[in-house]
Amino acid sequence: LTKKKSKAEGRELKEPSEKKITRFSLGTYPFFQK
């Protein structure tokens, strides 16, 4: 999970803020949801 998270974070830094928010709302990262 830690490795996956780090990889995702690196991807987020490269992606625009708008795209990042869209991906979050789409539930691309389920480990952030409760």
FIDREN-81259 format. One record per atom (N, C-alpha, C, O): x, y, z. Coordinates in Angstrom, 1 decimal. Each point is the difference from the previous one (the first is absolute). Layout:
N
X  Y  Z
...
//
This chain:
34
0.8  -1.2  0.0
-0.8  1.2  0.0
0.9  1.3  0.0
-0.3  0.9  -0.7
1.4  -1.0  1.5
0.9  1.2  0.0
0.6  0.2  -1.3
0.1  1.2  -0.5
0.3  -2.2  -0.2
0.7  0.1  -1.3
-1.1  0.6  -1.0
0.4  0.9  -0.8
-1.5  -1.5  0.9
-1.1  0.5  -1.0
-0.3  1.4  0.3
-0.2  0.8  -1.0
0.1  -0.4  2.2
-0.3  1.4  0.4
1.1  0.9  -0.5
-0.3  1.1  -0.6
1.6  -1.4  0.8
1.1  0.8  -0.5
-0.1  0.2  -1.5
0.2  1.1  -0.5
-0.5  -2.2  -0.2
-0.1  0.1  -1.5
-1.1  0.9  -0.4
0.1  0.8  -0.9
-1.3  -0.9  1.6
-1.1  0.9  -0.3
0.3  1.4  0.3
-0.3  0.9  -0.8
1.0  -0.6  1.9
0.4  1.4  0.3
0.9  0.5  -1.0
-0.1  1.2  -0.4
1.0  -2.0  -0.1
0.9  0.5  -1.1
-0.7  0.4  -1.2
0.3  0.9  -0.7
-1.4  -1.7  0.4
-0.8  0.2  -1.2
-0.8  1.3  0.2
-0.1  0.8  -0.9
-0.4  -0.6  2.1
-0.8  1.2  0.3
0.9  1.3  -0.2
-0.5  1.0  -0.6
1.7  -1.0  1.0
0.9  1.1  -0.2
0.1  0.4  -1.5
0.2  1.2  -0.3
-0.2  -2.2  -0.5
0.2  0.2  -1.5
-1.3  0.5  -0.6
0.0  0.7  -1.0
-1.1  -1.1  1.6
-1.3  0.3  -0.6
-0.5  1.4  0.5
0.4  0.4  1.0
-1.2  0.2  -1.8
-0.6  1.3  0.3
-0.9  -0.1  1.2
-0.6  -1.1  0.3
0.4  2.2  0.5
-0.9  -0.1  1.2
-1.4  -0.4  -0.4
-0.6  -0.8  0.7
0.1  1.4  -1.8
-1.4  -0.3  -0.4
-0.1  -1.5  -0.3
-1.0  -0.6  0.5
1.9  0.0  -1.2
-0.1  -1.4  -0.3
0.1  -0.8  1.3
-0.7  -1.0  0.1
1.6  1.4  0.8
0.1  -0.7  1.3
-1.3  -0.1  0.7
-0.4  -1.0  0.5
-0.3  2.2  -0.4
-1.2  0.0  0.7
-1.1  -0.9  -0.6
-0.7  -0.7  0.6
0.7  0.8  -2.0
-0.9  -0.9  -0.7
0.2  -1.4  0.3
-1.0  -0.8  0.2
2.3  0.3  -0.2
0.3  -1.4  0.3
-0.4  -0.3  1.4
-0.5  -1.1  0.3
0.6  2.0  0.6
-0.4  -0.3  1.4
-1.5  -0.2  0.1
-0.5  -0.9  0.7
-0.2  1.8  -1.4
-1.5  -0.1  0.1
-0.5  -1.2  -0.7
-1.0  -0.6  0.3
1.8  0.1  -1.3
-0.4  -1.2  -0.7
0.3  -1.3  0.8
-0.5  -1.1  -0.3
1.3  1.3  1.4
0.3  -1.1  0.9
1.1  -0.8  -0.6
0.1  -1.3  0.2
0.9  1.9  -0.8
1.1  -0.7  -0.6
0.9  -0.5  1.2
0.7  -1.0  -0.2
-0.7  1.7  1.3
0.8  -0.4  1.1
-1.0  -0.4  1.2
-0.3  0.8  0.8
-0.1  -2.1  -0.8
-1.0  -0.4  1.0
0.6  0.0  1.4
-0.7  0.1  1.0
2.1  -0.2  -0.8
0.6  0.0  1.3
-0.1  1.3  0.7
0.3  0.1  1.2
-0.8  0.9  -1.9
-0.2  1.3  0.7
-1.4  0.2  0.5
-0.3  0.8  0.8
-0.6  -1.7  -1.3
-1.4  0.0  0.4
-0.2  -0.7  1.3
0.8  -0.9  0.3
-1.8  1.2  0.5
-0.2  -0.7  1.3
-1.0  -1.1  -0.2
-0.3  -0.7  1.0
//
